[in-house]
Amino acid sequence: MFPNEAEFEAEDVHVHVSVRSNIYTYTVTNLGTSPIIAFEVREHSAYNFIAPEDWDKEFSGGVARARAGNTEVAIRPGEAADFSLRLSSKGAVLGYAPAKVHFQSGKTVTISGVWATVPEPRGYVGWVSAIVLIILLLHTTVLVYKDRRRQKAFVSEP
């Protein structure tokens, strides 16, 4: 497995997440005995949600949802299907969010934290600015200290 991939497993379902550039791909594998008829994952600032052929898909309330159009296209036991979405540049970062898998039997499995697009922390810009300022201050202090040592050595020579 590569650093841009992660695996998550819960009862009767396995989810492999791959992040390449700004594309998040979810490979959902059915480990149960009933077909998977729906998949949903929380998202923030994502677009271009792609689901398997003949699946209905939608974005609403910060959730990307896909539902099998009919039972013939559901994810059968032992099979897998890919879902993907693109991350926009509107302040979203890689984080953890819940994903839900719905089975034809009526069972719903929630995986508490899969890789997903989440809002950028509010204090993130402030922290980056503060760290840059601290680095500049330390750099200036070192330069001033070296300059004073050099001037002192120059003055003390006969």
C-alpha positions as CSV (number, residue, x, y, z in Angstrom):
1,M,0.0,0.0,0.0
2,F,1.3,3.5,-0.9
3,P,1.3,6.6,1.4
4,N,-1.6,8.0,-0.6
5,E,-3.8,5.0,0.2
6,A,-5.7,3.7,3.3
7,E,-7.9,0.8,4.1
8,F,-10.9,0.8,6.4
9,E,-13.0,-2.2,7.4
10,A,-16.3,-2.7,9.3
11,E,-18.8,-5.5,9.6
12,D,-19.4,-6.9,6.1
13,V,-17.6,-4.1,4.2
14,H,-14.1,-3.0,3.2
15,V,-13.3,0.4,1.9
16,H,-10.0,1.2,0.2
17,V,-9.4,5.0,-0.3
18,S,-6.8,6.3,-2.7
19,V,-6.0,10.0,-3.1
20,R,-4.2,11.1,-6.2
21,S,-3.8,14.8,-6.8
22,N,-7.3,16.1,-5.9
23,I,-9.2,12.9,-6.7
24,Y,-10.5,10.7,-3.9
25,T,-11.4,7.2,-5.0
26,Y,-13.4,4.8,-2.7
27,T,-13.3,1.1,-3.6
28,V,-16.1,-0.5,-1.7
29,T,-15.9,-4.3,-1.3
30,N,-18.9,-6.3,-0.1
31,L,-17.8,-8.9,2.5
32,G,-21.4,-9.7,3.5
33,T,-24.2,-11.9,2.2
34,S,-26.6,-9.1,1.0
35,P,-26.0,-6.8,-1.9
36,I,-24.9,-3.2,-1.2
37,I,-27.4,-0.8,-2.6
38,A,-26.1,2.6,-1.4
39,F,-22.9,4.3,-0.3
40,E,-22.4,7.7,1.2
41,V,-19.5,9.7,2.6
42,R,-19.2,13.2,4.1
43,E,-17.5,15.7,1.9
44,H,-16.5,19.4,2.0
45,S,-15.9,21.4,-1.2
46,A,-16.0,18.4,-3.5
47,Y,-17.5,18.1,-6.9
48,N,-17.7,15.6,-9.9
49,F,-19.0,12.7,-7.8
50,I,-18.7,9.5,-9.9
51,A,-20.6,6.3,-9.1
52,P,-20.9,3.0,-10.9
53,E,-23.0,3.0,-14.0
54,D,-26.8,3.1,-13.4
55,W,-26.3,4.4,-9.8
56,D,-28.1,7.6,-8.8
57,K,-25.9,10.1,-7.2
58,E,-26.3,13.4,-5.3
59,F,-24.6,16.0,-3.1
60,S,-26.6,17.4,-0.3
61,G,-26.0,18.6,3.2
62,G,-22.2,17.9,3.0
63,V,-22.7,14.3,2.0
64,A,-22.0,12.5,-1.3
65,R,-24.6,9.8,-1.8
66,A,-25.0,7.1,-4.4
67,R,-27.8,4.5,-4.7
68,A,-28.2,1.6,-7.0
69,G,-30.8,2.4,-9.7
70,N,-32.0,-1.2,-9.4
71,T,-31.0,-4.4,-7.6
72,E,-29.2,-5.7,-10.8
73,V,-26.4,-3.1,-10.4
74,A,-26.0,-3.5,-6.7
75,I,-22.6,-4.6,-5.4
76,R,-23.0,-8.3,-4.9
77,P,-21.3,-10.3,-2.1
78,G,-17.6,-10.6,-2.9
79,E,-17.6,-7.8,-5.5
80,A,-16.3,-4.3,-5.4
81,A,-17.2,-1.0,-7.0
82,D,-15.5,2.4,-7.3
83,F,-16.8,5.8,-6.3
84,S,-14.8,9.0,-6.7
85,L,-15.0,12.7,-6.2
86,R,-12.7,15.7,-6.8
87,L,-11.6,18.2,-4.2
88,S,-11.9,21.9,-5.0
89,S,-9.6,24.5,-3.7
90,K,-12.1,26.1,-1.4
91,G,-10.4,25.4,1.9
92,A,-10.7,21.6,2.1
93,V,-8.0,19.3,3.4
94,L,-7.5,15.5,3.9
95,G,-9.2,14.4,7.1
96,Y,-11.5,11.7,8.5
97,A,-15.3,11.5,8.1
98,P,-18.0,8.8,8.5
99,A,-19.0,6.7,5.5
100,K,-22.2,4.6,5.4
101,V,-23.0,1.5,3.4
102,H,-26.6,0.3,3.0
103,F,-27.4,-3.3,2.2
104,Q,-30.5,-4.6,0.5
105,S,-31.3,-6.5,3.7
106,G,-32.0,-3.2,5.4
107,K,-28.7,-3.3,7.3
108,T,-26.6,-0.1,7.5
109,V,-22.9,-0.2,8.4
110,T,-21.2,3.0,9.4
111,I,-17.4,3.3,9.2
112,S,-16.6,6.1,11.7
113,G,-13.6,7.6,9.9
114,V,-12.5,7.1,6.4
115,W,-10.3,9.6,4.5
116,A,-12.4,12.4,3.2
117,T,-12.4,16.0,2.3
118,V,-12.9,18.1,5.5
119,P,-12.9,21.9,6.2
120,E,-9.5,23.4,6.7
121,P,-9.0,24.3,10.4
122,R,-9.9,27.9,11.1
123,G,-6.7,28.6,12.9
124,Y,-4.6,27.0,10.2
125,V,-3.7,30.3,8.4
126,G,-2.9,32.0,11.8
127,W,-0.6,29.1,12.8
128,V,1.3,29.2,9.5
129,S,1.8,32.9,9.8
130,A,3.0,32.6,13.4
131,I,5.5,29.9,12.5
132,V,6.9,32.0,9.6
133,L,7.2,35.0,11.9
134,I,9.0,32.9,14.6
135,I,11.4,31.6,11.9
136,L,12.1,35.1,10.7
137,L,12.8,36.4,14.2
138,L,15.1,33.5,15.0
139,H,17.0,34.0,11.7
140,T,17.4,37.7,12.4
141,T,18.6,37.1,15.9
142,V,21.3,34.6,14.7
143,L,22.4,37.1,12.0
144,V,22.6,40.0,14.5
145,Y,24.5,37.8,17.0
146,K,27.1,36.7,14.3
147,D,27.5,40.3,13.1
148,R,28.2,41.5,16.7
149,R,30.8,38.7,17.3
150,R,32.5,39.6,14.0
151,Q,32.6,43.4,14.9
152,K,33.9,42.6,18.4
153,A,36.7,40.4,16.9
154,F,37.6,43.1,14.4
155,V,37.7,45.8,17.1
156,S,39.8,43.7,19.5
157,E,42.6,43.0,17.0
158,P,45.7,45.4,17.3
